């Protein structure tokens, strides 16, 4: 037993800090009945050490209170989640600081150029940096995926009309009456120059965005919109149409070498990461939803799961051989999507590849045609989904990746769903 001064000296903190933690209900020292002085046990000292350690990494008092509650109950998993959340916050701060350092260096480089300095360049650079900072800070989960975690897999299975584990392979997919059908080969394991797939690089950027030669659509899909075939179907809209087929395509294109390190961003319950795990990859799966990750951990105990998001990946540079994401990228705004691409490239090795599966418009004309047809047909569900999300433009994504030194190819599964593979040229 020791008094407050002895406890403070032992821990290297002030007596005032100890009193503050007591006022906040974090510790409960015994008061002597004779004089009312506080006395501190070894358990109190351990608890104060834990509080000081959590404060040292920047955790808020509210989170410390919850973390201590999990410790008291022996819940190591919940405690790990709180620590990972704090780590994600620190990575976000580090990414932002790194961006500020890069911007400052670019300003220094501009100032060192020969001739008079055009101050407007500095203003433009500062405006761009501010916009990106706001894009990083303004993301939030408007869809409450914690609440959806328990039924996520059932929703996906219902949308595809098949049981878990059934994979579309060399068959025609008919998700609902009036919806599109696609006969897509599943064995596409070639590199970026595989025949039949669209290929784009800085050296062949003139390649037209036309349908893949090995993908066919029904008349319902093709009439009224030229080559793109984007006529709105008669059935209810579901973003998970052709889900299994698209995940299998992603896993097939990545084709990991056993032991390769992969990252699945926005993993949800781990359906894509699980397929890559089965192919021998050492998978890490991140998501901003604790409940999604708990389900993922239950399904795949051997997988490393971690709290995080696209905009500040909680990993060191060059940590992974490939990065994948499915049905998640469209939750980001256009500015945030560019930040996400930069983060993916940051955590990849020099030969690291990217594969994105998501709903995308082929280009701006495709988006305009799709919206016009949905409006004419009175399909409010499609229009509402487009308003709530930010389906990227495929040609823009290809262009961004090609500018960064990648060669890209992609395949289309239905009117909006695409899989895009990017492999570095270097």
N, C-alpha and C positions, 0 to 999 in steps of 0.2 A: 504494500500500500504506500502511496506517496501523495504529497500535496500538489497543488497546481504548479508551484514554482519548480518542484523537482520534476514533474512531468514535462513542463516546458523545456527545462534544461536538457533532459534526456532526448527529447524529440527535435530539439533545435528550432522550435517555433515559439511564438510569444504566448504568454498567458492570456492576452487579449483574444488571440485567435482561438484558443481552447474555449474561452467563455462564449465566443461567437458561435462555435459549432454546437455548444450545449444549448444556446438560445434557439438554434434552428432545429433542435431535436435529433441531432446526429449522434450524440453521446449522452449517457445518463449516469454520471458519477454519483456515488453514494454520498449523502451529507451526514456528517457526524451529529448525533442527537445533542451532544453537550454544547457545541459551539456553532454548528451549522456549516463548518468548513467542508469543502469537497475533498474526497479522497479518491484516488485513481488506482484501479487494479491493473494487472498485466493485460487483461482483456480490453480494458479501456485504452491502454497504451497501444495495443495492436490495432484497435479500431481507429484511433487518431492517426497512426502511421498509414493506414489504408486511406483515410480521408485525405491526408497530405499528399499521398501518391496520386490519387485521382485528381486532386486540384492541380498538381504539377503538370498533368497532361491537358489541363484546360477544361475539365468536365464541370458542368454547372452543378450548383447545389441540389437542384431538383433531380438531376440524373444521378448524383452521388447518393441521395436518399434512396432512390429506387435500386441502385446497384447494391447498396448495403443490405437492403431488404432481401435481394436475391442471394447474397452471401449468407445471410442469417438462415435462409431456407435451404442452403446447400445447392442452389440451382446454378451450376457452372455454365450451362449453355446460355442462360439469360445474361449472366455477368459478361460472358464473352461478347454477346451482342452489344452491350453498352460500351465495352471497350472498342469494338470494331466501329461503332457509330462515332466515337470520339476520334478514332484514327482516320475515318473518312472525312471528318471535319478538318483535321490537320492537313490531310492531303489536299483538300480543296483550298486551304489557305496557302499551301506550298505551291500549288499549280498557279494560283493567282499571283503570288509573289514572283514566280518564275516568268509569268507573262509580263509583269511590270518591269522586270529586269531586261527582258528581250526588247520591250518597247523603248526603254531608256537607251539601250545600246543602239537601236536603230536611229534614235534622235541624235546620239553622238556621231554616228556614221554620216548622217545628213549634214551635220554641222562641219564635218571635216572635208566635205566635198569642195573642189575648187570653185571659185567664183562666189558671188554674194549668196547668202542663205535666203532661200524663199521660206519665210516664216509660215506661210500657209501650209507647207508640207508638214510642219510640226503640228499645226492645228488639226490637219486631216488625220495624222497618226494618233493624236490624242483622242479625237472623236471616235475613231475606229476601236481604240482600246477601251473607251468607256462603253461603247455599244456591246462589245464582247463581254465585259465585266457584268453588265446588266443582264445579258443573256444567260450567263452562268448562274446568276443569283436569283433569277425570276422563275426558274422551273419549280413546279410543285405538282403533286399527284392529285389531279382533279377527279380521278376515277376510283380512288380508294381501293387499291388492290389488296390491302390487308383484309378487307371484308370479302373480297372475291376469291381469295386463295382456296377456301374449302371446296368451292364448286368449279374452280377453273378447269380442271381436267374433264369433268363431266360436260361442261359447256363446249369444250373443244371436240369431244367425242360426238356429242349430239350434232354439232355443225357438220361433221364429216360423215355421219351415218354409219359409223363402224366401231367395233370394239377396240380397246387399247391394244397396241402392238400390231394391228393390221396395217400393212404398208401398201400404198399404191405403187404398182410396178408393172409397166407395160400394159396398163389397162385404161379404159375410158372412165373418167370420173364424172358422175352425174350427181351433184350435190342436192339439187331440188328441181322440180319442174320449172323449165324456163331459164334455169341458170346455165352457165357455160359448162361445156365438157372439154376436157383436154386429154389427148392421148400423148403421153410424155414418156419417153424412155427413161428408166431410172439408172441405167448403167452409163453415167457420164463422168468418168474418172480422169479424162485427159487433161492436159495443161491448157493454157490460154489459147493455144492454136487448134483446139479440138474442132473437127469439122462439124458444121451444122449449128454451132453456137456463134452468137455475135461477138466479135472481138474488136476492142478499141484500145489504141495507145496513142502516144503523141505522134507516132509515125504514120498512123492510119486513121486519124481522127475524122477523116472525111467519110468513113463507113456509115451508111445510112442506118437509121433505127427502123428496121423492118422485122416482121415476125421471124422467129427461128424456123429453119426449114424442116426441123423434125418435130414441130408443134403444130397441131391442127385444132380448129375451132368449128363449132356448129354454125349453121346459117344464122341462127339467132344472134350469135356473137358478132358475125362479120358484116351484116348488112348495115348500110347507112353511115359508115365511118371509114371507108377506104381500107387501107392495109391494116389499120390498127384494130379493127374489130372490137369496138368498145360499147356496142349497144347494151343498154341497161336491161338486165334480166327481169322476168316477170315475178320471180319468187322473192321472198324476204331477203334483205341484205345481211350478210354475215361476214365479218372480217376473217373468220377462220376457215372459209371455203378452201379446199385443196391443201389443208394444213399438213397432213402426213406426207403427202407427195412433196411438198416444199421442204420440209425438214429432212426428208431422205435425200433430196437433191443437194441440200447444203452439206450434209455429212459426206455424201459421195464426192462432191467437189473438193472438200478439204482433205479427205482420205489421209488421216494422220498416220505418220509412222509411229509404231508403238513407243510410248515414252515421251512423245512430243507434248509440250506444255500449251494448253489451249485455254482461252478465256471466253466465256459466254456472258454477254452483257444484257441485263434485263431478262434473266433466265426464267423468271416465273417459277414454275414447279420443276424445272430442269429437263423438260422433254427433249430439247435439242442437245443440251450438254450430255444427257444420258446416252444418246445415240453415239456421240463421239467417245464417251467413256467406254462403251462396249467395243469400239474399234481400237482400243488400246491407248488413247490419249490420256494424259494426266490433266484432268479438267478442274478448272476453278470457275465457279459460277457466282455472279454478283447480281444483286437486285436491291432496290430501295425499300422493298416490302419485307418486313420481318416474317410475316405469316407465309408468304410465298416461299421464303428460304427455309422455313421450318418444314414445310411440305416437301421441298426438294431434298432436304437432309434426311427425311424419313424414307423417301424413295431410293436415294443413292447415298448411303452412309459413308462410302469411300470417297465421295466428291468433296472438294474443299469449297465451302460456300462462305460468302462474305457480303456484308452490307456495303453498298456503293451505288454509283450511278455513272452514266455516260460522261458527265461533264468534269469529273475529277476522279479518275480511276485510282483506287487506293493501292497502287503498286508502283514499284520503282521502274525506271526506264529499262527497256529491252528485256522484259520479264517473260514474254510469251512468243511461241512460234506461230500462233495464229489467233485471230479474234473472230468470233461469230456473234450474230444477234438475229433474233427472229421476232417479228410482230411487236417490236418495241421502239424502233427508231422513229416511227411516225408520231410518237408522243413529244418529240422535240420540235421547237420552232426552227425555221431555216437557219438563223444565226447559231442556235444551239447545235444543229446538225453539223455545221462546219466545225464547231468546237469539239464535238464528239469524234469526228474524223481525225482531228489533230491528236486527241488523247489516245485513240486507237494506235496511231502511228508511233506515238511516244513509247507505249509499253511493248511494242513489237520488236523482235530482233531484226537485223538488217534484211533477212530473207523472209520475214514474217508476212503472212497473207491475211486478207480480210474477206469474209463472206457475210453478206447481209441478205436476209429474206424478209420482205415486207411488202405492204401495199404501196405501190408507187404509180405515178403517171409517167408515161413514156417521155412526154415533153409538155410544154405549155398548151399546145394545140389539143393534145389528148385530154388534158384536164378540162379545157373549155368545152370540148365536145361532150365529154362525160357529164359535166354539170348541166349542160343544155338539155341533154336527153333525159336526165333524171328529173329536171324541172318539167319538161314536156309530159313525162309519164306520171308526174305527181308522186314520185318516190321520195317521200320526206325522210325516210330512214337513211338512204344514201346521202342525201344533202346534209342531214344533221351530223352524220359521221364525218363528212368532209369538213364541216365547219368546226367540229370539236378537235380534229386531229390535223396534222401537217404532213400529208402524204408527199414525200419528196418527188422531185422530177428526176427520172432515171438518167436522162442525158446530162443533167447538172451534176449528179453524183459521179458519173463516169468521168466527166470533165475535171472535177476536183481531184479525183484520184489519179487521173492521168497526168495532171499538172504536178502532182506530188511524186511522180516517177513510177506509177503502176501501169500494168497492162490489165485490161478488164474484159470480162465476158459476162453475159447474163442470159437468163431464160425466163420466159413468161409462162405462168401457170394458169392464169385466167385474166379477166379484164384488167385487174389491178395488181395482182400478186406476182412479184418477180423475185428471182434469186440472182444476186450480183456477186461475182468473185473478182477480187483484185490481187494480183501477184506483182511484187516489185520487179522492175527491169534490171536493177543493179545486181 
